[in-house]
Amino acid sequence: MFLFPLSDINPTKRKPIVSWVILASCIFIFIYQYSLDFHSEQITILTFGMIPSVLFNIKQLSTELVIIPSYLTLISSMFLHGGWMHLIGNMAYLYIFGDNIEDVLGKIKFLIFYVLCGIFAALSQALVDINSDVPMIGASGAISGILGAYLILFPKKEIKIFFWFFIFIKIFKIPAMYVIGAWIFIQFFSLNNGENSNIAYAAHIGGFIAGLILIFLLKKNKPTHLKKLNKGSLPNSH
């Protein structure tokens, strides 16, 4: 069985420039990764991926691998991916859900939101095992934050889902709260059951929680008197 979101029925007022720039950056960086030989790609991942033991100064990389401070890998790791499917999955979710969050927050706040969600996600994964030597890469932590914000802002907006089960193929619509709710349930279930996987479930959960919180802190609410005017009322004159 295969399920995958195709689009949301939730038009925006402004073009999601920041989302497009992030998406394009991830694609171009991955194409660069793909052009490298295996050894060079591994060096790139070790240099710019987030390695918990290095981040917490328990271990150190060899001097030739140190290009940026370890704390900056919390950000650089968000632009690397481990394969085509990893990239396509993340970029599809960013494309579908990111435009609406950027539309609500505006470009600058959305960029801040995205980076903070990614940082919180990476720290969540690092704290699971601070002695780990395994580099974490991918935008999924930051995108999980976008999903958290989308759940708060647009729980009833419909998502087009592609469903494939053997010879049965169908596209149908489901409210976002069910799509995102099922997704986060899988993250908690997989983490709690100790699934042996290279998927950073703790990062997904951490980024999602960050998105739930940050959307309330960064979202600009209209003053009450402006809300009334938008409903067609006029201020009383005295």
SEBA-930451 format. One record per residue: residue in one letter; x, y, z of N, C-alpha, C, O in turn. Coordinates in steps of 0.1 Angstrom, whole numbers, plus 5000, padded with zeros to 4 digits. Layout:
// SEBA-930451
AXYZXYZXYZXYZ...
This chain:
// SEBA-930451
M500849885000500050005000500950125000501950135007F500550224992501350354991500350474991499450474984L500650565001499950685002500850805001501950805007F500450904993501351024992500551144989499651144980P500751254996499951384993500451444980501651444977L499451494972499751554959499651704960500451774954S498651754967498451894967497451924978496751834983D497352054982496252094991495352194984495752264974I494152194988493152294982493152414992492152425000N494152494990494252615000495152714993496352734995P494452794984495252904976495853004985495353034996T496953064980497653174987497453304980497153304968K497753414987497653544982498953594976498953674967R500053534981501353584977502253464972501953354976K503153494963504053384958505053344969505553434976P505253214972506053164983507553174979508153064977I508153284977509453304972510453224981511353164976V510353244994511353175003511253025002512252955002S510052975002509852825000510552784987511152674987W510352854976510952824963512452824964513052734958V512952924971514452934972515052824980516052764976I514352784991514852674999514752544990515652464990L513652524984513452404975514552394964515152294963A514752504957515752504947517152484952517952414946S517452544964518752524970518952374974520052324971C517952314979518152174983518352084970519151994971I517652114960517752044947519152064941519851964937F519652184940520952214934522052154943523052094937I521952154956522952104965522951944963524051884963F521751884962521751744960522351704946523051604946I522051784936522751754923524251754924524951674918Y524751854932526151864934526651734942527651674938Q525951694952526251574959526351454950527251374950Y525351444941525151334932526351334922526751224917S526951444919528051454910529351404916530351384909L529451394929530651354936530851204936529851134935D532051164937532351024939531950984953531751074962F531950864956531450814969532250874981531750924991H533550874979534450924990534251074992534151125004S534151154982533951294983532551334989532451424997E531551254985530251274991530251245006529551315014Q530951135010530951105024531651215032531351255043I532751275026533451385033532551505034532551575044T531751535024530751645024529751625035529451715043I529251505037528251475047528851485061528251535070L530051435062530751445075531051595079530951625091T531351665069531651805071530451895075530551975084F529351875067528251965069527051895075526051965078G527051765078526051705085526151725100527251765105M525051705107525051735122525451595129524651505128I526551595135527051475142526951505157527651595162P526051435164525851465178527051475187527251575194S527951375186529151375194530051485191530751535200V530051535179530951655175530251785180530851875184L528951785178528151905182528351935197528552045201F528351825205528451845220529951835224530251815236N530851835215532351845218532851715225533751725233I532151605223532551485229533751425221534651365226K533551435207534551395198534851505188534051605188Q535851495181536251605171536551545157537051435156L536151615147536551575134538051605131538551695138S538551535121539951575118539951715112538951755106T541051775113541151925110540851945095540252055092E541151855086540751875072539251875069538851925058L538551825079537051815077536351935083535151955081V537052015091536452125098536452245090537552315088I535352275084535152395075534352505082534652625081I533352455089532452555097532352505111532652385114P532052595121531852545135530752445136529852445128S530852355145529952245146528452295148527552225144Y528352405155526952455158526252495145525052495144L527052535135526452575122525952455114525152465104T526352335118525852215111524452185114523752115107L523952255124522452245127521652305116520552265114I522252395108521652455097522052395084521252365075S523352375082523852325069523352185067523152145055S523152105077522551965076521251965069520751865063M520452075070519152085065519052085050518052075044F520252115044520252125029520952005022521052015010L521251905030521851785024520751675025519951675033H520851585015519851465015520651335011521651335005G520051225016520751095015520351025002520950915000G519451074994519151004982517951074975517351164980W517651024963516551084955515151084962514451184963M514850964968513550954975513451044987512451094990H514651054994514651145006514451285002513651355008L515051324991514851464986513451484980512851584984I512951394972511651414966510551424977509651504976G510651334987509651334997509651465005508551525007N510851515009510851635016510451755008509651845013M510851764996510551874987509051874984508451984982A508451764982507051754979506251814991505251894989Y506551775003505951835015506151985016505252055020L507352025014507652165014506852245004506252355007Y506752184992505952254981504452264984503852364982I503952154990502452144993502152235005501152315004F502852225016502452295028503152425031502652505038G504352445026505152555029504652695024504752795031D503952695013503452815007502452885016502453005017N501552805022500552865031501052915044500553025049I502052855049502752905061503453035058503453125066E504153035047504853155043503853275040504153385043D502753235035501653335032501153405045500853525045V501053325055500553375068501653455075501353565081L502853405075503953465083504653585076505153675082G504653575063505553665055506853605053507253515060K507653665044508953605040509953595051510553485054I510153705058511253705069510853615080511753535085K509653625085509253545096509253395093509553305101F508853365080508853225076510253165076510453055080L511153245071512553195071513053175085513753075087I512753265094513153245108512453115114513053035120F511153105111510352985115511052855110511252765118Y511352855097511952735091513252695097513452585101V514152795099515452765104515352725119516052625123L514552785127514352755141513752615142514252535151C512852575134512252445135513352335131513452235138G514152365121515152275117516252265128516752145131I516552375135517552365146517052285157517652195163F515752315161515152235172515052085169515252005178A514752055157514651915152515951845153516051735158A517051915149518351855149518851835164519451735167L518551935172518851915186518151805193518651725201S516851785189516051675195516651545191516751455199Q517151525178517751405174519051385181519451275185A519851495183521151485189521051435203521851365208L520051485210519851455225519451315227519551265238V518951245217518551105218519851025221519850925229D520951055215522250985217523351085214523751095203I523851155225524851255223526151205219527051275214N526351065220527651005217527650955203528650895198S526550975195526450915182527450985172527651105173D527950895164528950945153528250955140528850985130V526950925139526250915127525751055123525051125131P526151105111525651245107524151245104523651145097M523451345108522051365105521951465094522551575095I521251435083521051525072519651525068518851435070G519151635061517851635056517051755061517251805072A516051795053515151905056513951865064513051945067S513751735067512551685072512151745086511051755089G513151775094512951835107512251965106511251995112A512752055097512152185094510752175088509852245092I510652075079509352065072508352005082507152025080S508751925092507851875102507251995110506151995114G508152105112507652225118506552285110505552335115I506652285097505652335088504352265089503252315089L504452125090503252045092502552085105501352085106G503352105116502752145129502052275128500952285133A502652365121501952495119500652485110499652545113Y500752405100499652385091498452315099497352355097L498752225108497752165116497052265124495752255126I497752365130497152465138496252565129495152595133L496852605118496152705110495052655101494052725099F495252545095494352495085493952345087494152265077P493452315098493152175101492052115092492051985089K491152195086490052135078490252155063489452115055K491352215059491652225045491952085039492552005045E491452065027491551935021492851905014493351995008I493351785016494651745009494251634999493651545002K494751654987494651544977495651434979496851464980I495251314981496051204984496051104973495051064967F497251054969497350944959497450814967498350794975F496550724963496450594970496750484960496050474949W497650394963497950284954498050154962498850144972F497250054959497249924966497049814955495949794950F498149754951498249654940497649714927498349804922I496549674923496049734910495049844913494449904903F494749874925493749974929494550104931495350124939I494150204922494750334923493650444923492650434916K493750534933492750634934493350764940494250754948I492750874936493051004942491851054950490751064944F492051084962490851134970491351244979492551274981K490351314986490651424995490351395009489351335012I491251435018491151415032491451545039492451615035P490751585050491151705057492551695063493051585067A493251805063494651805067494851745081495951685083M493951765090494151725104494251565104494951515113Y493651495095493751355095495051305088495751215093V495451375078496751345071497851375080498751285082I497951495086499051525094499051445108500051405113G497751425113497651345125498151205123498751155132A497851145112498351005109499851005108500550915113W500351115102501851125100502551135113503551055116I502151225122502751235135502551115144503451085152F501451045143501250925150502250815146502850745155I502550805133503550715128504950745134505750655137Q505250875135506550915140506750875155507750815159F505650895163505750855177505750705178506450645186F504950635170504850495171506150425167506650335174S506850475157508150425152509250455162510050365165L509150565169510150605179510050515191510950465196N508750505196508550435208508750285207509050215217N508650235195508850085193510250055189510649945185G511150155190512550135188512850075174513749995173E512150125164512350075150513850105146514250215147N514449995141515850015137515850075123515650005113S516150205122516050265109516950385109517350435119N517350435097518150555096517250675095517750785092I515950665097515050775097515150845111515050775121A515250975111515451055124514051085129513551205128Y513350995135512051015141512051125152511051205152A513051125160513051225171513151365165512651455170A513851375154513951505147512651555141512251665142H511851455136510551485131509651535142508951635140I509651465153508851495164509251635170508351715173G510551655172511051785177510651895168510252005173G510851885155510451985145508952015146508552135145F508151915146506751925147506252005159505452095158I506851975171506552045183506952195182506252285186A508152215176508652345174507652435166507352545169G507152365155506152435146504952475153504352575151L504452375162503252405170503352525179502452605180I504552545184504752655194505152785186504552885189L506052775177506452895170505452965162505453085160I504452895156503452955148502653055157502153155152F502453025170501753115179502553235182502053345184L503853215183504753325186505053425175505253545177L505053365163505453445151504253495143504353595136K503153435144501953475136501453615141501253635153K501253705132500853835135499253835135498653815125N498753865146497253875147496854015144497454115149K495754035137495154165134494554225147493954155155P494754355149494054415160492554395159491954385148T491854395170490454365171489654465162488654425155H490054595163489254695155489354675140488454705133L490554625136490654595121489854475117489354475106K489754375126488954255123487454305121486854255112K487054395129485654435128485454515115484454495108L486454595111486354665098486254575087485554595077N487054465087487054375076485754305074485454255064K484954295085483654235084482554335078481354295077G483054455075482154545068481554655077480754735073S481954655090481454755099482354885099483554875094L481854995103482555115103482655165117481755145125P483755235121483855285135482855395137482455475128N482355395149481355505153481955635154483155655159S481355735149481855875149481155945161479955935163H481956025168481356095180481556245178481156325186
